[in-house]
């Protein structure tokens, strides 16, 4: 197959990969990353752990971490369901193609194209599950590091050793949050990928719209303005 033909058949997928990849680079690795909502929350995660070291009773901190664990576990389960749905789509392609044969944008889609689209969806959900799974492990590590932070007794000052332990817990918490955000981003972008059902152009438009919404949340949302107050 010629390169031009391949581009014509899969320009929706190519556009999706480029949009998602550029967006991820901008919010994670570019100089603009320091101005995102995620990075703003990173400093508050570190601050939380620093304050934790000065508390005699840390029940509230444990409850917050438990809530984070439950949230990550929920989305990991959601990603697993997505993987199952992707496999189901692969095994029922004939039925799906018959149902969608009246859609003009998909009238000429071949079985190979459907297989490529289904496999791409599987890859997205598998990536999301991998990120959520790793985030769950990291937040468990953060909980252990909280437990490893020395106990502060009434009337005693926080030692440098306790502060160092709290900072380690904070950094682990930050890493868990970043992995969770990447998994969640994959789920959001999977909506744009699914827009292929309306054709490659619809896939690019939907993916661009999702990237714009996520960019607004990261760089100009009320949540970010609240943290800057």
Buried (B, 14 or more C-beta within 10 A) or exposed (E): EEEEEEEEBBBBBBBBBEBBEEBBEBBBEEEBBEBBBBBBBBEEBBEBBBEBBEEEEBEEBBEBBEEBBEBBBEBBEBBBEBBEBBBEBBEEBEEBBEEBEEEEBBEEBEEEBBEBBBEBBBBBBBBBBBBBBBBBEBBBBBBEBBEEBBEBEEEEEBEEEBBEBBBBBBBBBBBBBBBBBBBBBBBBBBEBBBBBBBBBBBBBBBBBEBBEEBBEBBBEBEEBEEBEE
